[in-house]
């Protein structure tokens, strides 16, 4: 992995009662991401997800935050490493401006996200989300709590989905 590991911000990890192939599918397939890739109290903006989980492939998702009288959060990036059922590494740009999301300027400052997967056997798997980058003035604990909620949503999605 070629990024500055000294800029580690946080990680969230969890065991899941599904085969690693099902867990991978939830992260790799756009239709699946659209169902769960947000905190439990929010929703993904319908039609906003793109995801091509190959090196150089883009990913994007918009999270509807209007329930809190806030602008939507838009995330996008490109994959730099992908190892089927084991690893996804991608950049993560963030904006609250819809036109910036549409333009997707990949030259702006970005964080690095590392998503690791492990087959634990007997239909069990594990996933770890780690974020790296500069977060001046940011609330890392709040961001970690948000990603923990994403994992809660992922777990609920996997419990109701047969892949």
N, C-alpha and C positions, 0 to 999 in steps of 0.2 A: 504494500500500500504506500503510495507516494504522496503524502501530505504531512503537514507539521503536527505530529502527535503530541507535541508540548502544548498545543492549544485545545486540549481536551476540556470540554465543558461539563458533560454529564452522560450517563447511560441509564437505560431502563431495560431490564431483561425479565423474561417470564418463561415458564414451562407451559406447554399447551397439550391438551389431550386430543391431538390430531396428528396424522402422519406428516412428515416434513413436506411432502408434495402438496398437501392441502394448505399448509402454512405458506409455502412459497407462492402458490396460486393466489392467495389473498393479497400478497404484496406485488405480484407481477402483472395481474390482469386488471386493466382499467375498470371494467364493470365491477369487479370486487372492491377495488380501492374506493370507488365512488360510494359504496355501501358503508364503509367503516372508517376511512382515513380522516378522522376528526375527533375532538373530545366528545364524550357521551352526551353533553348538553347542547351540542351544535350539530350542523348538517353540512355535508359537502354540497357546493353549488352544482346542481344538475348539469351535466354536459361539460364540466370544467376539467375532467381528468383525462390526461394522456399519459401513456406509460409504455415505453419500448425498452425493456430491461435487457439491453445489449450495450456493449461498450460504445459510447458515442450517442446512444439513444436518449431522447428527451423524456422527461417526466414533468407533470404539472398537476396541481390541484388547487382549487379555491375553496376556502372554508367560509361559510355564511355565519357572520358574527352579528347580524342585525338584531338578534334577540337581546343583545346587550347595548343597543344603540351605538355600535361601533362599525367602522368600515370593514368589509370583508378582508380576510387575510389570504394573500395569493402566494403560492410557493411554486418554484420551478427549478429545474437544473438538468444536468446531463450525467449519464453514468460513465465512470472511469474504470470500474472493475465490476465484472459479473461472473460469478461461478455458480452455476445452476444448483439450487437447493443448499447452497453454502454461504454465499456472500453477495451483497450489493453495496457498492460504494458510489455515491453521487454527490454532486454539488447541490447546495440548497440556497437559492436566492429567495428573498422575501420582499413583498411590497404590499401596500394597501391601496394602490392605484390600479384600477382595472385596465387602463390604457398601457401602463408599464407591463402588466401581466400579459396582455395581448402581444406586445412588442418583444418580450422576453430577451432583454439585453444580457447576454451571458458574460459580458465584460465587467459587470458590476461586482462589488465585493460579495463573496459567498462563503457559507460554511461548508464543511464536509460532513456527510452523514455516512456512517458505516452500519449496515444491517447484517448481522451474522445469524446463521441458521445451523441447527444441529439436529440430526436424527437421533433420538434417544431410545429407539426400538419400541416394539410392542405398541405402535400407534401413538407414540409420544414424541414431542419435538420441543425445541427451545429456540428462542429468538432474543437477540440483543440489539438495541438501537443505541448508537453512540453519536454524539454531535461534537464537532471540533470547529473552532474559529474564534474570532474576536467578538466579544460581547460587552463592550464598554457601556456601562450604565444599564445593562440588561439584568433581569432577575432570573438567574440560572435555576434557582429552586422552583420558581413558578413555571418556568419552561419545562423543567423535568416533571412537575406535577401534571402539566398539560399532556406530555407524552405518555405518562402513566395512564391518563384517561383515554388516550388513543388506544393503548393496549387493552384497556377494559372494553372498548368498542370492538376491537379485533377479536377478543375472546368471545364476546356475545355473537358476533358475526359467524365465527367458526362453529359455535354451538348450534347454529340454525342452518348451516350450509353444508351440503354434501358435495364434496369435490372429488 
